[in-house]
Amino acid sequence: MTQSFKNNRKVLIGNLPETTLEELTEAFCDFSNTIAEISLYIDKKGKSAGHAYIEMTSRENAESLIENNTVIELKGRLLNLSLAEQAEDCTKEKKKSWFFWK
């Protein structure tokens, strides 16, 4: 593991339905005290691109979110959670919609 990922606090959320930032934040409201930022990616049509990143306040909080929440559902879809170990290179063409939690 490279140094840049050693303290990574981002969780990749996949399998998102077409959703709004508000709906996404509501799905993770139980973790509000450990969330620093939510980045929802929007396609050219203004709809969810199917994934988002949640930056937690620590790597431990990110790992805990993944390990303790194997089933989070949003609009009938089970969300995929994983520690974001890769750079966000697949999202360069997409716009971000940010929400700063605090």
Secondary structure, 3 states (H helix, E strand, C coil): CCHHHHCCCEEEEECCCCCCHHHHHHHCHHHHHHEEEEEEEECCCCCEEEEEEEEECCHHHHHHHHHHCCCCEECCEECEEEECCCCCHHHCCCEEEEEECC
